[in-house]
Amino acid sequence: MMVVVAHPGDEAFGFGGAIATAVAEGAYVVVVCVTRGWYDSRLAEKSPAPGGKNRDVKLDALTWRNLDTVREDELRRSVALLGVRVVRMLDYVEGDLDRVDFDHLVGRIVEPIRMHRPEVILSFGPDGVTGDSDHIVLSRAVRAAYDRAARPLAYEDDIEEDQVAWRAAKLYQLVVPRSAVGVLGGRAPADYGSAAASTLSLELGDLAALKLAAISRHVSQTGSAGPFHDWGPEARDAFLATEEYRLAVSALPVPAGGDVAPETGLFDGLV
C-alpha cells in the first residue's frame, strides 16, 4: 500500500489508522511525502550550524530552527511507530504546489508508484479535507499519476528503464464526513470536512491509540502537550475511532461506484 501526502503530519492525522490497519494485516506500506513542511530560505545562503540553527536565537527567536528538517524527523518518528517500511520525500515547498509544474509533479509521483508497485494507493480527495491548496493539487496529481503510471510510454525519457508500467488495483481518497466534523464542535476549521460520501469505514479499535501516538510525534505542530490535551477522553476517542475513505478508482472487475456490497477493508477483492 502507498500513501501519498502533502506535508509531514498528514500521514498520522489523516491516514494513521489506515496505515496501522494495513500493517497489522501484513501489508508492506510506503509513504510518499511531497513537501518537508515549511522551508527556511536562509539555507540557500548559509548552511545551518550544529544544533540546527544558523542565527543567534536571542535575536531571531521565532525562526531559528530549520523547521523543514524538524518536521521530516517528526514524520520519520511517526511512521516508525505505524510500521511503515519506506518513506520517500519529494522536496517541494509547503504552500507552493499550486505554482509548480503540474506534469512534473505527476511524474515525481509516477516514479515511486512504478518502483514500489502498490496494490492500493491512498491520498486526499478533490476538496483536500481541510481546503488546503497543497492537498487539493496533490489530489489531482495522484489521480493523474494513477493513470499515467500504467501507460508504458508516459515519462519514458524521465524515469529509469527498469521502471515499467504499473496499474494499482485501487485508489482511495480520504473522507471526513459531517458526523466527524460535528465531534469537533467549535474546534473544526471553517473548511474542514468532505462533501463526498465514503464507501469504506475503518473502525480502528485498539489501533486508535497507535494513531494517537503517531500524531503526538509531531510536536512542532501540536505542542509538547499534544493535540488533544484540552479534550475530554470521550471526544478524543470518538474523533480517533474511525477513518472514512471513498473508492475513487478501481481496476478490479467491479468498477468503483457500482451497485456492489459495501467494502469491509482496503484490500477487498485482492486477497
C-alpha positions as CSV (number, residue, x, y, z in Angstrom):
1,M,0.0,0.0,0.0
2,M,1.2,3.5,-0.8
3,V,0.0,6.7,1.0
4,V,0.8,10.0,-0.8
5,V,0.6,13.0,1.5
6,A,1.4,16.7,1.1
7,H,3.0,17.6,4.5
8,P,4.6,15.9,7.4
9,G,1.8,15.2,9.8
10,D,-0.8,14.3,7.2
11,E,0.3,10.7,7.4
12,A,-0.7,10.5,11.0
13,F,-3.6,12.9,11.4
14,G,-5.3,11.8,8.1
15,F,-4.2,8.3,7.3
16,G,-2.7,6.9,10.5
17,G,-5.5,4.4,11.1
18,A,-5.4,3.0,7.6
19,I,-1.6,2.6,7.8
20,A,-1.8,0.9,11.1
21,T,-4.6,-1.4,9.9
22,A,-2.7,-2.3,6.7
23,V,0.5,-3.1,8.6
24,A,-1.4,-5.2,11.1
25,E,-2.8,-7.2,8.2
26,G,0.8,-7.8,6.9
27,A,0.9,-5.2,4.2
28,Y,4.2,-3.5,3.0
29,V,3.4,0.2,3.4
30,V,5.2,3.1,1.6
31,V,4.6,6.8,2.5
32,V,5.4,9.5,-0.1
33,C,5.5,13.0,1.3
34,V,5.6,15.7,-1.3
35,T,7.0,18.5,0.9
36,R,9.1,18.7,4.0
37,G,6.9,21.4,5.5
38,W,8.0,25.0,6.0
39,Y,11.2,25.8,4.2
40,D,13.9,28.2,5.7
41,S,15.1,30.2,2.7
42,R,18.3,31.2,4.6
43,L,19.5,27.6,3.9
44,A,20.3,28.8,0.4
45,E,22.6,31.5,1.7
46,K,24.3,29.8,4.7
47,S,24.5,26.2,5.9
48,P,23.0,25.6,9.4
49,A,25.3,25.5,12.3
50,P,25.4,22.4,14.6
51,G,22.2,22.1,16.5
52,G,20.0,23.2,13.6
53,K,20.3,27.0,14.0
54,N,22.0,29.5,11.8
55,R,21.2,32.7,13.6
56,D,21.5,33.9,17.2
57,V,18.4,32.6,18.9
58,K,18.3,35.7,21.1
59,L,18.0,38.0,18.1
60,D,15.6,35.8,16.0
61,A,13.8,33.5,18.4
62,L,10.9,32.8,16.1
63,T,12.7,31.4,13.1
64,W,16.0,30.0,14.4
65,R,15.1,26.3,13.9
66,N,15.1,24.8,10.4
67,L,11.5,23.5,10.6
68,D,11.7,21.6,7.4
69,T,14.4,19.4,8.9
70,V,12.5,19.1,12.2
71,R,9.2,18.1,10.6
72,E,10.8,15.5,8.4
73,D,12.3,14.0,11.5
74,E,8.9,14.0,13.2
75,L,7.4,12.3,10.2
76,R,10.0,9.6,10.3
77,R,9.4,9.0,14.1
78,S,5.6,8.9,13.4
79,V,5.8,6.3,10.6
80,A,8.3,4.2,12.5
81,L,5.5,3.7,15.2
82,L,2.9,2.9,12.5
83,G,5.2,0.2,10.9
84,V,5.8,2.0,7.5
85,R,8.7,0.3,5.6
86,V,9.7,3.1,3.2
87,V,9.5,6.9,3.3
88,R,10.0,9.0,0.1
89,M,10.5,12.8,0.4
90,L,10.0,14.8,-2.8
91,D,11.4,18.2,-1.6
92,Y,8.7,20.5,-2.8
93,V,8.0,23.6,-0.6
94,E,4.9,23.7,1.5
95,G,2.2,26.1,0.1
96,D,3.7,26.1,-3.4
97,L,2.1,23.1,-5.1
98,D,-0.4,25.3,-6.9
99,R,2.6,27.1,-8.6
100,V,4.8,24.1,-9.6
101,D,4.9,22.4,-13.0
102,F,1.9,20.0,-12.6
103,D,3.1,17.4,-15.2
104,H,6.5,17.4,-13.4
105,L,4.8,16.8,-10.1
106,V,2.8,14.0,-11.5
107,G,5.9,12.4,-12.9
108,R,7.6,12.6,-9.5
109,I,4.7,10.6,-8.1
110,V,4.6,8.1,-11.0
111,E,8.2,7.2,-10.3
112,P,7.6,5.7,-6.7
113,I,4.4,4.0,-7.9
114,R,6.3,2.2,-10.6
115,M,9.2,1.4,-8.2
116,H,7.1,0.0,-5.3
117,R,4.1,-1.3,-7.3
118,P,1.4,-0.8,-4.7
119,E,-1.9,-2.6,-5.0
120,V,-3.7,0.2,-3.1
121,I,-3.0,3.9,-3.1
122,L,-4.4,6.4,-0.6
123,S,-4.4,10.2,-0.8
124,F,-6.7,13.2,-0.5
125,G,-10.0,13.8,-2.3
126,P,-10.7,16.8,-4.5
127,D,-11.7,19.0,-1.6
128,G,-8.5,18.4,0.2
129,V,-10.4,17.7,3.5
130,T,-9.1,21.0,5.0
131,G,-9.4,23.1,1.9
132,D,-5.6,23.4,1.9
133,S,-4.3,24.2,-1.6
134,D,-1.5,21.7,-1.4
135,H,-4.0,18.9,-0.6
136,I,-6.2,19.9,-3.5
137,V,-3.4,20.0,-6.0
138,L,-2.0,16.7,-4.7
139,S,-5.4,15.0,-5.1
140,R,-5.4,15.9,-8.8
141,A,-1.7,14.9,-9.2
142,V,-2.2,11.5,-7.6
143,R,-5.3,10.8,-9.7
144,A,-3.3,11.6,-12.8
145,A,-0.3,9.6,-11.6
146,Y,-2.5,6.6,-11.0
147,D,-3.4,6.6,-14.7
148,R,-0.1,7.6,-16.2
149,A,1.9,5.1,-14.1
150,A,0.1,2.4,-16.2
151,R,1.0,3.9,-19.5
152,P,4.3,2.3,-20.8
153,L,5.3,5.4,-22.8
154,A,4.4,8.0,-20.1
155,Y,7.6,9.7,-18.8
156,E,9.7,7.3,-20.7
157,D,12.5,9.9,-21.0
158,D,12.5,10.8,-17.4
159,I,12.3,7.5,-15.5
160,E,14.8,4.7,-15.4
161,E,14.3,1.9,-17.9
162,D,13.5,-0.7,-15.2
163,Q,10.6,1.4,-14.0
164,V,8.0,-0.5,-16.0
165,A,4.3,0.5,-16.2
166,W,2.2,-0.4,-13.2
167,R,-1.5,-0.1,-12.5
168,A,-2.6,-0.2,-8.9
169,A,-5.8,-2.1,-8.2
170,K,-7.5,0.7,-6.2
171,L,-7.2,4.4,-5.4
172,Y,-8.9,5.6,-2.2
173,Q,-9.4,9.2,-1.2
174,L,-9.7,10.3,2.4
175,V,-13.2,11.5,3.5
176,V,-14.1,13.4,6.7
177,P,-17.9,13.1,6.9
178,R,-20.0,15.8,8.6
179,S,-20.6,13.5,11.5
180,A,-16.9,13.5,12.3
181,V,-16.7,17.3,11.9
182,G,-19.6,17.5,14.4
183,V,-17.5,15.7,17.0
184,L,-15.0,18.6,16.9
185,G,-17.6,21.2,17.8
186,G,-16.1,24.7,17.7
187,R,-12.6,23.3,17.1
188,A,-13.3,22.5,13.5
189,P,-11.6,24.9,10.9
190,A,-14.0,26.6,8.5
191,D,-13.2,24.4,5.5
192,Y,-12.8,21.1,7.3
193,G,-14.8,18.1,6.1
194,S,-15.8,16.4,2.9
195,A,-18.8,16.6,0.7
196,A,-18.3,13.2,-0.9
197,A,-19.8,10.1,0.7
198,S,-17.4,7.4,1.9
199,T,-17.5,3.8,0.6
200,L,-15.4,2.3,3.3
201,S,-15.4,2.9,7.1
202,L,-12.4,1.6,9.1
203,E,-13.1,1.0,12.7
204,L,-9.7,1.3,14.4
205,G,-10.4,-0.2,17.7
206,D,-7.1,-0.6,19.7
207,L,-5.2,0.8,16.8
208,A,-6.6,4.3,17.6
209,A,-4.1,4.5,20.4
210,L,-1.3,3.9,17.9
211,K,-2.7,6.6,15.7
212,L,-2.7,9.0,18.6
213,A,0.9,8.1,19.4
214,A,1.9,8.8,15.8
215,I,0.1,12.2,15.9
216,S,1.9,13.1,19.1
217,R,5.3,12.8,17.4
218,H,4.5,16.0,15.5
219,V,5.5,18.3,18.4
220,S,6.3,21.2,16.2
221,Q,2.6,21.2,15.0
222,T,0.8,20.1,18.2
223,G,2.9,21.5,21.0
224,S,4.6,19.4,23.7
225,A,1.2,18.9,25.5
226,G,-0.2,17.1,22.4
227,P,-3.1,17.9,20.1
228,F,-5.8,16.6,22.4
229,H,-4.6,17.9,25.8
230,D,-7.7,20.1,26.3
231,W,-10.2,17.5,25.0
232,G,-12.2,15.2,27.2
233,P,-11.3,11.5,26.6
234,E,-14.8,10.7,25.1
235,A,-14.5,13.4,22.5
236,R,-10.9,12.4,21.7
237,D,-11.7,8.7,21.4
238,A,-14.8,9.4,19.2
239,F,-12.7,11.5,16.8
240,L,-9.9,8.9,16.6
241,A,-12.2,5.8,16.4
242,T,-12.9,5.8,12.7
243,E,-11.4,6.7,9.3
244,E,-13.5,7.0,6.2
245,Y,-12.5,6.5,2.5
246,R,-14.0,6.7,-0.9
247,L,-13.0,4.3,-3.6
248,A,-12.2,6.7,-6.4
249,V,-10.8,4.3,-9.0
250,S,-10.7,0.5,-9.3
251,A,-9.0,-1.7,-11.8
252,L,-10.8,-4.7,-10.3
253,P,-13.7,-6.4,-12.3
254,V,-16.3,-4.5,-10.3
255,P,-15.9,-0.7,-11.0
256,A,-15.9,2.0,-8.4
257,G,-19.3,3.4,-7.8
258,G,-21.2,0.4,-9.0
259,D,-24.1,-1.4,-7.2
260,V,-21.9,-3.6,-5.0
261,A,-21.8,-4.7,-1.4
262,P,-20.1,-2.2,0.9
263,E,-16.4,-2.8,1.4
264,T,-15.1,-4.1,4.7
265,G,-11.3,-3.4,4.1
266,L,-8.8,-1.7,1.9
267,F,-7.7,-5.0,0.3
268,D,-11.2,-6.3,-0.5
269,G,-11.1,-8.1,-3.8
270,L,-7.3,-8.6,-3.6
271,V,-7.0,-11.4,-1.1
